[in-house]
Amino acid sequence: MSDFTIDKATQHFAELIKSQLARVDRMKSGQDWVEYSLLKPIIIGFCWGDGIGPIISQETERVLQVILADEIKSNKVQFRTIEGLTIENRAKHLKAIPDNVLEELKACHVILKAPTTTPEKGGPYPNIESANVAMRRELDLFANVRPVKVPKEGIDWVFFRENTEGEYVLGSKGLMVSDDAAFDFKIITRQGSERIIRMAFDYAKKNSIGNVTVVTKANVVKTTDGLFLEVAGQVAKEYPGISWEGWYIDIMTAKLIDPKRRTQFRVLVMPNLYGDILTDEAAEIQGGVGTAGSANIGKRYAMFEAIHGSAPRMIEEGRGKYADPCSLIKAAGMMLNHIGFVEKANKLEKALEICTQFEKKLEITGRDTGVTGREFCDYILETVQSPDIEKKYRSYLG
């Protein structure tokens, strides 16, 4: 390898260090949390995405139109449709989020986002960055919060995944130093670790949960994961009523499928990549990635999304109408809770549990062996508007 190649790689790494230290300075400057009760209207931006995104977005919007009918009429809530996050438009601009689309996003208070296609190297589209990763970074959505609940099996988990660090934030910044050697980078900061870990402990305290599980691979990835674990120990000292323990990602993935152990976990917090792995596994235990929603929360903005992909194959095969809207509807419920409509959010969550886990009058399979997304959404709307929903839900819990 020539000295020029090493010099070029050194310069590249130096630029990454500068950008991340600048981000640390921004985090140190702090920012107040938005108070939704003071906003009128609360502006909800709908990003329909691509693939099956527009299909499940239409069904989710139908649900919200019913649940928020009074708030829409009184102008407490306003919907905006944000176009431009399709893969075609992003590829045209060679940007994960085109500039004009980013400005539209920033004009909203919360965002409900359908799946967007992330190109892979060698595919038909330019290898641009994930729109999700870019949005989390640009809006500083540092906390990815994903609840997973299976009442009949005693599972009630809430995952706090750091959203703006780890391998993903620098995933498009790697380099080939020769034909035979490739490098990627991982960043963990004290400030980034502290705010996600503190959010997990705060949640545990507010919900009277006595333990927090911190997931890393600090025995091998000693510097970055070691810092995350160190910060966890420091934050934990401020919450004397809550115990905590560290688990490694490999054994944690095993324990989530251990019926004797998994019910003992409640609140789990971890760096970015490990959170991606565990939350998909947990969603599968709940009933598949189509059943789980995701919140991406910052102090100024919040974005709520389905956790599955855009499923272009379903569109290519003409199966789009069979796409499951439950993940995005679940995300909409999380959004309702976040902006202060707690009772409405709880009712929607119960309706989803009745329809997907208990009663299950209809089944959605992604094919003509099950019902369409529209039919399943009708089922959810019928359930959420039922005057007997509370009684029905309690009966299923025994």
Long-range contacts (C-beta under 8 A, 24 or more apart in sequence): 1-177, 1-178, 5-177, 5-178, 6-177, 9-175, 9-177, 9-183, 12-173, 12-175, 13-185, 16-170, 16-173, 16-185, 16-187, 20-187, 20-189, 23-189, 24-189, 24-191, 27-189, 27-191, 27-192, 27-195, 28-191, 31-299, 31-300, 32-299, 33-299, 34-109, 34-299, 34-300, 34-301, 36-109, 36-338, 36-339, 36-340, 37-340, 39-109, 40-75, 40-76, 41-75, 41-76, 41-77, 41-78, 42-76, 42-77, 42-78, 42-109, 42-110, 42-339, 43-78, 43-80, 43-107, 43-108, 43-109, 43-110, 44-77, 44-78, 44-79, 44-80, 44-108, 44-109, 44-110, 44-111, 44-112, 44-335, 45-80, 45-81, 45-82, 45-104, 45-105, 45-107, 45-108, 45-110, 45-111, 45-112, 46-79, 46-80, 46-81, 46-82, 46-111, 46-112, 47-82, 47-85, 47-105, 47-111, 47-112, 47-113, 47-114, 47-116, 48-81, 48-82, 48-83, 48-85, 48-114, 49-85, 49-86, 49-113, 49-114, 49-115, 49-116, 49-310, 50-85, 50-86, 50-87, 50-88, 50-115, 50-116, 50-117, 50-310, 50-312, 51-115, 51-117, 51-309, 51-310, 51-311, 51-312, 51-314, 51-315, 52-114, 52-115, 52-310, 52-311, 52-314, 52-315, 52-320, 52-323, 53-114, 53-115, 53-116, 53-310, 54-114, 55-320, 55-321, 55-323, 55-325, 55-373, 56-114, 56-306, 56-323, 56-324, 56-325, 56-327, 56-328, 56-373, 57-112, 57-114, 57-328, 59-325, 59-328, 59-329, 59-373, 59-374, 59-376, 59-377, 60-112, 60-114, 60-325, 60-328, 60-329, 60-331, 60-332, 62-377, 62-381, 63-329, 63-332, 63-348, 63-377, 63-380, 63-381, 63-384, 64-112, 64-332, 66-381, 66-384, 66-385, 67-336, 67-341, 67-344, 67-347, 67-348, 67-384, 68-336, 68-341, 68-344, 71-341, 80-104, 80-107, 80-108, 82-108, 82-111, 85-113, 85-116, 85-131, 86-116, 87-116, 87-117, 87-119, 87-125, 87-310, 90-116, 90-128, 90-131, 91-119, 91-125, 91-126, 91-128, 94-126, 94-128, 95-128, 95-134, 96-128, 96-129, 96-130, 96-131, 96-133, 96-134, 96-135, 97-131, 97-134, 97-135, 97-138, 102-138, 105-135, 105-138, 105-139, 105-301, 106-139, 106-301, 108-301, 109-301, 109-302, 109-339, 110-301, 110-302, 110-303, 110-304, 110-335, 110-338, 110-339, 111-135, 111-301, 111-302, 111-303, 111-304, 112-303, 112-304, 112-305, 112-328, 112-331, 112-332, 112-335, 113-303, 113-304, 113-305, 113-306, 114-305, 114-306, 114-310, 114-328, 115-305, 115-306, 115-308, 115-309, 115-310, 115-311, 116-310, 117-309, 117-310, 117-312, 118-309, 127-172, 129-171, 129-172, 130-168, 130-171, 132-296, 132-305, 133-168, 133-169, 133-171, 135-296, 135-303, 136-163, 136-164, 136-296, 136-303, 137-164, 137-169, 139-298, 139-300, 139-301, 139-303, 140-164, 140-298, 140-299, 140-300, 140-301, 141-296, 141-297, 141-298, 141-301, 141-302, 141-303, 142-192, 142-195, 142-196, 142-297, 142-298, 143-195, 143-196, 143-199, 143-295, 143-296, 143-297, 143-298, 144-275, 144-279, 144-294, 144-295, 144-296, 144-297, 145-199, 145-294, 145-295, 145-296, 145-297, 145-334, 146-279, 146-282, 146-283, 146-292, 146-293, 146-294, 146-295, 146-307, 147-293, 147-334, 148-279, 148-282, 148-283, 148-285, 148-286, 148-292, 149-286, 149-353, 150-285, 150-286, 150-287, 150-357, 151-353, 151-357, 151-396, 151-397, 152-357, 152-358, 153-259, 153-263, 154-263, 155-262, 155-263, 155-285, 155-286, 156-266, 157-265, 157-266, 157-267, 157-268, 157-282, 158-203, 158-266, 158-267, 158-268, 159-268, 159-269, 159-270, 159-275, 159-278, 159-279, 159-282, 160-196, 160-197, 160-199, 160-200, 160-203, 160-267, 160-268, 160-269, 160-270, 160-275, 161-196, 161-269, 161-270, 161-271, 161-272, 161-274, 161-275, 161-276, 161-278, 161-279, 162-192, 162-193, 162-196, 162-228, 162-269, 162-270, 162-271, 162-272, 162-275, 163-196, 163-272, 163-296, 164-192, 164-272, 165-189, 165-192, 165-193, 165-271, 165-272, 166-224, 166-271, 166-272, 166-273, 167-272, 167-273, 168-272, 168-273, 168-276, 169-272, 186-221, 186-224, 187-224, 188-224, 188-225, 188-227, 188-228, 188-271, 189-227, 190-227, 190-231, 193-227, 193-228, 193-231, 193-232, 193-271, 194-231, 194-234, 194-235, 196-269, 197-228, 197-231, 197-232, 197-235, 197-269, 198-235, 199-269, 199-297, 200-267, 200-268, 200-269, 201-235, 201-236, 201-238, 201-239, 201-242, 201-244, 203-267, 204-239, 204-242, 204-266, 204-267, 205-239, 205-241, 205-242, 209-242, 209-266, 209-267, 210-241, 210-242, 210-243, 211-242, 211-243, 211-244, 211-245, 211-266, 211-267, 212-236, 212-242, 212-243, 212-244, 212-267, 212-268, 212-269, 213-244, 213-245, 213-246, 213-247, 213-252, 213-265, 213-266, 213-267, 213-268, 213-269, 214-244, 214-245, 214-246, 214-247, 214-268, 214-269, 214-270, 215-246, 215-247, 215-248, 215-249, 215-252, 215-268, 215-269, 215-270, 215-274, 215-275, 215-278, 216-246, 216-248, 216-249, 216-270, 216-271, 216-274, 217-248, 217-249, 217-250, 217-274, 218-246, 218-248, 219-248, 224-271, 225-271, 228-270, 228-271, 232-269, 249-274, 249-277, 249-278, 252-278, 253-277, 253-278, 253-281, 256-281, 256-282, 256-285, 257-281, 257-285, 279-307, 280-307, 283-307, 287-356, 287-357, 288-324, 289-327, 290-324, 290-326, 290-327, 290-364, 290-366, 291-324, 291-326, 291-327, 291-330, 291-352, 291-356, 292-327, 292-330, 293-327, 293-328, 293-329, 293-330, 293-331, 293-332, 293-333, 293-334, 294-331, 294-334, 295-331, 295-334, 295-335, 295-338, 297-338, 302-335, 302-338, 304-331, 304-332, 304-334, 304-335, 304-338, 305-331, 306-330, 306-331, 314-366, 319-366, 319-367, 319-368, 321-372, 321-373, 321-374, 322-364, 322-365, 322-366, 322-367, 322-368, 322-370, 322-371, 322-372, 322-373, 323-366, 323-373, 324-364, 324-366, 324-373, 324-376, 325-373, 325-376, 325-377, 326-352, 326-355, 326-356, 326-364, 326-376, 326-380, 329-377, 329-380, 347-384, 347-389, 348-384, 350-389, 350-390, 350-393, 351-380, 351-383, 351-384, 351-389, 352-380, 353-393, 353-396, 354-383, 354-389, 354-392, 354-393, 354-396, 355-379, 355-380, 355-383, 358-393, 358-396, 359-383, 359-392, 359-396
